[in-house]
Amino acid sequence: QQPVRYRRDGILFIAVDPVTRPPHVVENRTRYTTHVRQAGSSRELIVYPRSSKGFFMESESLPQKITLSIADTSGQAAKCLVNLDPSVLAAASGRHARQQVTMPVSGAVLYVRVRSWQGSFAISITSDRTIDTMLTQPFHQRSLRLQIERLFVLVAEGKQNLALVTVTSVDATVSQGRSAETDADMQLVDLRIGHLQVDDERKSAQQRFVLYTVPRETHSLVLLRQMDRTNPILQLKRVELNVRPLWLHLEDTFLYDVLHFV
């Protein structure tokens, strides 16, 4: 985010917010170390083999281009210039979005691909020549279902019992696929619970029930997300949380023991 500048009583204040997530990411899927640097900047980012690292542009006044220097064990490097200007990436030629470099010693061919999403970029470096084909392939069609009639979990520390969790009528379904050839791949997560109860198992407990839901009332969580190989962004199309009435009783000593256990 851009810093906010304002004056108060003759003093210039500059307020900045911490960046919790870098706007761009470099995915190094090779066995070579990659050095990333914005054109005209001295700051360098090192991305080690088979790892990913976020990055940001050092300055908006400098060209929105980055140089990838891919070094092998001998110290020699192959270089690639990637222009992250959206208008350039959207050009018909796609020269900056799809590039390939050859390592000077081994002769290995590496493929550089750029994916964009709302101003952010993911730059992938790989030796897999099928990367372009894989981006267009549909996801595997699958459906998994887990049903549990009754589940008990006893939480204890040493010889001291802390809590007993009872869950009944658990029905979890995970499915993914596409309804028609022209539709997008979708993933559905459906979790339903018939009854949830948490009992305080401590000898000093004044009340045994900590959490108790109304029987024969189903609690559910439904998530529907669109799956896309080109944009690694979580795209939720539907979020549905259905919570029925419940009874809750918390003692301060119980909370203290739970935090101590965690």
PATIVEX-527276 format. One record per residue: y, x, z of N, C-alpha, C in turn. Coordinates in steps of 0.001 Angstrom, whole numbers, padded with zeros to 6 digits, always signed. Each point is the difference from the previous one (the first is absolute). Layout:
! PATIVEX-527276
YXZYXZYXZ
...
//
This chain:
! PATIVEX-527276
-001186+000829+000000+001186-000829+000000+001254+000877+000000
+001058-000556-000568+001255+000718-000055+000675-000012+001374
+000625+001110+000417+000703+000010+001289+001209-000926-000037
+000309-000600+001153+001128-000913+000130+001145+000758+000676
+001155+000037-000649+001161+000715+000527+001071-001000+000432
+000552+000203+001175+001090-000851+000462+000845+000788+001003
+001232-000451+000168+000933+000657+000927+000304-000914+001179
+000146+000616+001163+000357-000724+001201+000844+000921+000885
+001208-000442+000304+000926+000787+000831+000236+001397-000575
+000096+000055-001340+000288+001272-000652-001194+000922-000133
-001191-000463+000373-001209+000827-000069-000890-000536-001115
-000508+000916-000829-000904-000383-001086-001436-000004+000515
-000670-001160-000096-001398-000135+000408-000871-000102-001251
-001117+000678+000025-000989-000086-001079-001314-000445+000637
-000458-001197-000358-001220-000567+000569-001116+000056-001035
-001114+000555+000400-001158+000078-000886-001205-000608+000710
-000893-000581-000777-001232-000573+000535-001156+000944-000294
-000928+000149+000942-001159+000864-000259-000884-000588-001097
-000527+000858-000849-000876-000424-001090-001437+000012+000507
-000603-001175+000102-001363-000095+000496-001038+000171-001098
+000405-000203-001252-000942+000134-001120+000727+000609-001190
-000462+001151-000506+000665+000621-001145-000033-000929-001216
+001037+000054-000833+000044-000894-001162-001001+000363-001088
-000433+001280-000044-000924+000435-001043-001170+000736+000628
-001059+000162-000782-001186+000692+000490-000630+000808-001134
-000529+001168+000341-000734+000841-000940-001463+000010+000420
-000893-000395-000899-001441-000020+000263-000645+001166-000740
-000418+000991+000734-000642+001180-000588-001508-000169+000107
-000631-000410-001087-001442-000250-000002-000782+001184-000568
+000618+001163-000049-000639+001181-000566-000328+001006+001093
-000583+001134-000401-000309+001084+000942+001073+001079-000004
+001151-000310-000591+001103+000961-000079+001146-000448+000909
+000754+000972+000493+001187-000289+000803+001179-000271-000923
+000755-001065+000307+001113-000414-000841+001315+000136+000759
+000995+000610-000652+001337+000150+000557+000928-000978-000728
+000730-000803+000766+000866-001036-000565+001441+000322+000356
+000881-000060-001011+001409+000321+000244+000865-000811-000949
+001101-000552+000529+000949-000693-000851+000780+001013-000825
+000265-000330-001248+000735+000903-000888+001373+000311+000582
+000312+001286+000115+001282+000423+000543+000033+000137+001496
-001117-000267+000694-000062+000086+001451-000899+001158+000415
+000303+000589+001143-000808+001106+000511-001099-000478+000946
+000060-001253+000414-001004-000541+000922-001315-000237-000741
-001094+000459+000610-001307-000105-000640-000993-000688+000929
-000809-000847-000588-001029-000723+000736-001363+000493-000472
-000869+000319+000936-001337+000497-000318-001015-001108+000267
-000792-000315-001031-001048-001008+000118-001339+000712-000211
-000789+000051+001042-001252+000743-000047-001076-000782-000747
-001084+000696-000397-001044-000670-000798-000560-001239+000684
-000240-001023-000826-000606-001265+000428+000725-000621+001189
+001302-000058-000116+000828-000617+001041+001199-000662-000654
+000698-000823+000779+001200-000690-000470+001137+000272+000975
+001216+000005-000532+001152+000247+000852+001208-000732-000583
+000772-000631+000875+001195-000694-000439+001159+000960-000215
+000940-000394-000846+001165+000834-000257+001187-000875-000376
+001176+000597+000040+001219-000693-000403+000876+000992-000751
+000921-000533-000785+000915+000842-000760+000992+000667+000943
+000226+001284-000202+000903+000757+000853+001440-000474-000143
+000405-000327-001229+001379-000419-000241+000042-000932-001194
+000806-001051+000110+000166-000924-001116+000897+000573-001087
+000786+001029+000332+000875+000620-001000-000777+000928-000925
-001182+000426+000408-000831+000858-000837-000821-000859-000960
-000507+000605-001083-000837-000763-000936-001202-000610+000707
-000322-001232-000360-001149-000679+000591-001285+000454-000687
-000222+001294+000096-001180+000614-000588-000664+000874+001052
-001322+000098-000067-000715+000885+000914-000878+000946-000813
-000182+001187+000549-000858+001006-000618-001269+000134+000822
-001134-000130-000667-001292+000201+000638-000522+001374-000396
-000242+000826+000994-000551+001331-000236-001383+000042+000624
-001025+000026-000831-001390-000084+000451-000608+001389-000066
-000304+000586+001156-000446+001385+000074-001506+000077+000235
-000652+001006-000645-001418+000227+000251-000168+001151+000987
-001221+000440+000212-000273+001023+001001+000586+001358-000363
+000257+000247-001288+000562+001288-000420+001505+000066+000192
+000628-001122+000328+001442-000034+000183+000752-000453-001232
-000649-000066-001149+000653-000499-001204+000073-001520+000048
+001045-000532-000590+000252-001433+000118+000315-000622-001349
-000386-001252-000121+000385-000822-001142+001090-000952+000460
+001042-000158-000816+001144-000807+000396+000128-001240-000875
+000544-001042+000640+000183-001270-000682+001295-000622+000494
+000854-000447-000913+001265-000638+000339-000145-001504-000168
+000279-000751+001078-000124-001454-000021+001375-000610+000222
+000424-000816-000936+001286-000692+000098-000239-001367+000625
+000588-000229+001180-000202-001250+000713+001109-001015-000260
+000771+000203-001051+000991-000992-000394-000748-001237-000523
+000207-001185+000616-000759-001187-000431+000129-000307-001480
+001184+000213-000570+000167-000284-001424-000830+000932-000858
-000179+001248+000462-000812+000955-000749-001484-000349+000117
-000422-000374+001224-001401-000343+000197-000392-001252-000769
+000965-000899-000212-000288-001249-000704+000042+000156-001515
+000345+001208-000481+000073+000224-001443-001366-000215-000647
+000054-000325-001278-001245-000311-000710-000949+001189-000039
+000546+001195-000072-000855+001180-000109-000785+000263+001286
+000619-000294+001155-000676+000231+001275-000333+001453+000242
+000796+000914-000564-000334+001424+000067+000033+000512+001430
+000944-000476+000804+000106+000493+001373-000963-000707+000950
-000444-001207-000378-000934-000720+000855-001434+000469-000203
-000280+000621-001165-001343+000477-000310+000101+001417-000565
-000409+000970+000813+000028+001382-000434-001303+000680+000374
-000233+001163-000602-001143+000808+000372+000374+001477-000100
-000572+000774+000912+000274+001436+000050-001335+000742+000013
+000052+001257-000433-001200+000842-000036+000189+001178+000943
-000950+000206+000893+000077+001108+000940-000152+001322-000746
+000836+000997+000329+000039+001237-000787-001277+000828+000048
-000725-000002+001098-001174+000859+000120-001287-000737-000349
-000252-001097+000675-001253-000729-000212+000001-000841-001269
+001191-000347-000486+000082-000849-001178-000254-001469+000285
-000083-000370+001284-000242-001395+000358+001201-000864-000386
-000283-001184-000496+001040-000942-000409+000250-000982+001138
+001270-000125+000401+000378-000927+001054+000895-001089-000582
-000178-001193+000490+000745-001149-000500+000993-000456+001067
+001255-000184-000428+001074-000423+000886+000420-001415-000405
-000086-000913+000948+000342-001391-000280+001020-000495+001026
+000962-000794-000456+001060-000540+000852-000101-001518-000001
-000065-000564+001199+000002-001450+000164+001255-000375+000775
+000662-001047-000415+001258-000408+000644-000138-001396+000561
+000744-000260+001095+000024-001327+000605+001311-000169+000745
+000910-000799-000572+001265-000370+000628+000775+001229+000496
+000140+000989-000870+000785+001182+000330-000765+001114+000669
-001255-000220+000384-000830+001046+000587-001000+000496-001037
-000416+001264+000169-000900+000606-000972-001191+000633+000706
-001165-000114-000615-001205+000704+000435-000431+000907-001139
-000039+001301+000272-000348+000988-001015-001405+000517+000302
-000917-000226-000906-001390+000400+000189-000327+001187-000901
-000688+000980+000597-000469+001177-000739-001511+000038+000142
-000717-000056-001098-001451-000070+000052-000614+000726-001185
-001255+000383+000168-000757+000608-001104-000932-001009-000652
+000013-001230+000471-000865-001052-000534+000633-000576-001256
-000644+000209-001119+000558-000472-001270-000104-001505-000169
-000747-000671+000867-000144-001459-000114+001043-000751+000806
+001031+000680+000493+000981-000660+000859+000695-001158-000714
+000314+000159-001275+000679-001079-000723-000925-001182-000229
-001277+000278-000242-000951-001086-000206-000252-000769+001285
-000076+000745+001125-000269-000651+001274+001113-000942+000414
+001244+000321-000386+001129-000849+000381-000061-001381-000640
-000733-000118-001098-000081-001278-000699-001281-000762+000303
-000927+000611+000748-001264-000649+000281+000155-001029+001123
-000729-001103-000078+000050-000979+001098-000725+000537+001237
+000299-000564+001140-000668+000386+001227-001402-000610+000045
-000849+000566+000819-001348-000537+000147+000061-001410+000582
-000847-000866-000547-000084-001362+000499-001012-000019+001150
+000456-000350+001189-000911-000014+001139+000442-001043+001018
-000958-000388+000802+000269-000964+001062-000909+000316+001183
+000606+000188+001174-000736+000308+001223+000302-001060+001051
-001036-000365+000744+000186-001011+001036-000795+000401+001246
+000646-000112+001157-000615+000333+001281+000153-001186+000936
-001128-000461+000536+000001-001124+000929-000668+000436+001306
+000676-000236+001099-000520+000330+001325+000109-001249+000866
-001135-000415+000554+000006-001214+000816+000662+000243+001350
-000303+001142+000633+000574+000289+001308+000042+001511+000197
+001133+000491+000504+000186+001437+000197+000596+000239+001383
-000615+000940+000745+000473+000354+001328+000384+001482+000003
+001156+000307+000570+000454+001384+000134+000446+000206+001451
-000670+000927+000687+000341+000313+001381+000795+001295+000034
+001204-000071+000558+000871+001168+000120-000110+000513+001432
-000395+001265+000143-000200+000573+001327+000475+001436+000009
+000376+000449+001187+000398+001390+000204-000790+000546+001190
-000943+000899-000326-000896+000477+001038-000918-001121+000462
-000046-000261+001299-000801-001077+000558+000803-001270+000212
+001256+000024-000389+000896-001138+000212+000132-000821-001283
-000464-001246+000028+000193-000904-001135+001445-000466-000036
+000548-000079-001207+001402-000386-000155+000148-001384-000607
-000637-000216-001148+000168-001285-000679-001235-000298-000835
-000253-001278-000172-001079-000475-000858+000608-000877-001086
-000217+000403-001245+000541-000724-001152-001142-000770-000661
+000202-001295-000172-001001-000861-000629+000609-000646-001244
-000670+000182-001123+000457-000574-001266-001162-000786-000598
+000251-001229-000428-001041-000823-000600+000431-000473-001386
-001002-000287-000811+000195-000571-001345+000959+000841-000835
-000351+001280-000151+000807+000900-000822-000463-000108-001448
+000926-000234-000891-000296-000122-001429+001040+000815-000763
-000405+001162-000512+000916+000901-000718-000464+000143-001439
+000945-000163-000936-000302+000097-001426+001015+000911-000675
-000503+000941-000803+000847+000872-000813-000507-000084-001437
+000850-000447-000905-000382-000128-001407+001113+000519-000882
-000368+000541-001150+001000+000483-000951-000521-000194-001402
+000944-000179-000923-000351-000204-001398+001099-000774-000702
-000308-000441-001202+000952-000782-000798-000698-001237-000530
+000763-001104-000001-000570-001268-000454-000204-000012-001507
+000945+000581-000738-000095+000061-001456+000360+001405-000472
-000308+000297-001240+000222+001338-000540+001468+000379+000015
+000886-000974-000158+001435+000280-000051+000667-000049+001372
-000735-000397+001039+000578-000091+001336+000017+001362+000683
+000849+000127+001020+000054+001228+000783-001134+000022+001014
-000412+001207+000386-001032+000141+001024+000584-000373+001358
-000715-000841+000731+000452-000451+001296-001066+000309+001046
+000462+000257+001211-000904+000232+001129+000324-001002+001096
-001037-000660+000500+000162-001034+001017-000717+000425+001276
+000722-000025+001111-000566+000273+001319+000164-001261+000836
-001134-000556+000437+000009-001256+000745-000789+000211+001297
+000680-000077+001147-000619+000184+001308+000190-001260+000831
-001111-000531+000512+000044-001218+000804-000804+000206+001283
+000573-000459+001105-000624+000131+001315-000012-001372+000657
-001181-000388+000516-000112-001309+000631+000526-000019+001427
-000333+001047+000778+000404+000010+001413+000157+001438+000456
+001060+000259+000765+000273+001334+000549+000292-000139+001484
-000676+000824+000784+000191-000037+001455-000025+001422+000548
+000958+000312+000867+000073+001293+000673-000044-000263+001497
-000986+000615+000669-000176-000178+001442+000351+001288+000735
+000655-000140+001117+000327+001129+000871-001223+000282+000879
-000638+001139-000212-001238+000339+000696+000227+000870+001233
+001233+000245+000364+000269+000811+001188-000324-000797+001270
-000424+000721+001029-000326-000663+001264+001252-000553+000686
+001140+000599-000304+001245-000429+000642+000724-001088-000772
-000615-000512-001056+000672-001003-000840+000218-001293+000757
+001189-000560-000101+000302-001280+000627-000370-001175-000909
-000019+000247-001311-000337-001025-000975-000898+000647-001054
-001152-000617-000248-000963+000587-000934+000456-000130-001455
+000596-001109-000351+000404-000211-001380+001304+000738-000277
-000008+000894-000994+001217+000659-000475+000502-000686-001269
-000914-000264-000929+000326-000682-001251-001120-000984-000305
+000406-001208-000346-000992-001040-000253+000547-000930-001075
-000736-000149-001087+000432-000882-001073-000728-001339+000103
+000593-000998-000567-000575-001347+000042-001257-000038-000855
-001128-000453+000535-001232-000072-000799+000147-000948-001188
-000821+000265-001011-000051-000822-001222+001325-000003-000757
+000830+001021+000238+001237+000163-000760-000050+001383-000663
+000038+000053-001305-000189+001249-000741+001312+000740-000173
-000035+001296+000296+001129+000894-000262-000299+000754-001291
+001003+000177-000851-000263+000614-001296+001139+000922-000420
-000364+000990-000780+000950+000919-000629-000425+000188-001447
+000902-000306-000930-000287+000092-001431+001032+000913-000645
-000478+001007-000716+000850+000930-000751-000456+000028-001445
+000941-000172-000910-000276+000081-001430+000950+001016-000610
-000544+001064-000560+000849+001048-000571-000407+000290-001435
+000989+000406-000794-000239+000374-001387-000341+001477-000065
-001053+000337-000736-000461+001373-000123+000482+000576-001329
+000617+001174+000075+000584+000621-001189-000232+001500+000074
-000619+000570-001008-000271+001440-000007+001249+000820-000296
+000942-000575-000738+001164+000786-000418+001059+000089+001082
+000071-000999+000880+001011-000008+001056-000690-000103+001358
-000073+001107+000752-000690-000020+001296+000857-000643+001093
+000467-001217-000250+000851-000717+000924-000738-001240+000493
+000082-000275+001299-000642-001178+000550+000754-001243-000455
-000658-000830-000809+000611-001207-000545-000741-001219+000565
+000539-000572+001050-000607-001165+000629+000520-001273-000648
-000898-000799-000523+000363-001264-000620-000080-001165+000981
-000799+000183+001041-000177-001090+000957-000378+000574+001359
+000686-000434+001037-000309+000360+001387-000002-001280+000812
-001142-000296+000597-000138-001253+000751-000668+000289+001341
+000691-000304+001085-000516+000189+001352-000010-001350+000709
-001175-000401+000422-000160-001300+000653-000542+000232+001410
+000834-000202+001021-000380+000218+001396+000050-001333+000730
-001120-000372+000595-000095-001245+000751+000455+000208+001444
+000193-001066+000775+000438+000151+001399-000936+000900+000804
+000583+000780+000889-000786+000898+000838+000605+000054+001396
-000815+000482+000919+000417+000121+001394+000023+001476+000351
+001101+000472+000585+000179+001424+000273+000450+000193+001438
-000687+000902+000703+000360+000332+001376-000080+001514+000158
+001123+000642+000303+000054+001455+000100+000475+000393+001397
-000751+000895+000623+000405+000593+001264+000560+001383-000268
+001014+000392+000752+000603+001300-000214-001005+001127+000255
-000895-000194+000967-001003+001040+000267-001001+000114-001152
-000299-001138-000637-000901+000038-001161+000634+000760-001160
+001295-000274-000256+000690+000711-001068+000060+001500+000298
+000215+000344+001248+000052+001411+000377-001340+000668-000249
-001103-000667+000366-001326+000582-000207-000336+000117-001488
+000427-000971-000797-000241+000061-001450+000757+001170-000619
+001273+000164+000370+000791+001121-000530-000579+001331+000460
-000497+000055+001204-000617+001221+000497-001290+000312-000761
-000734-001052-000373-001232+000197-000778+000310+000485-001405
+001051-000547-000596+000363+000397-001370+000523+001424-000014
//
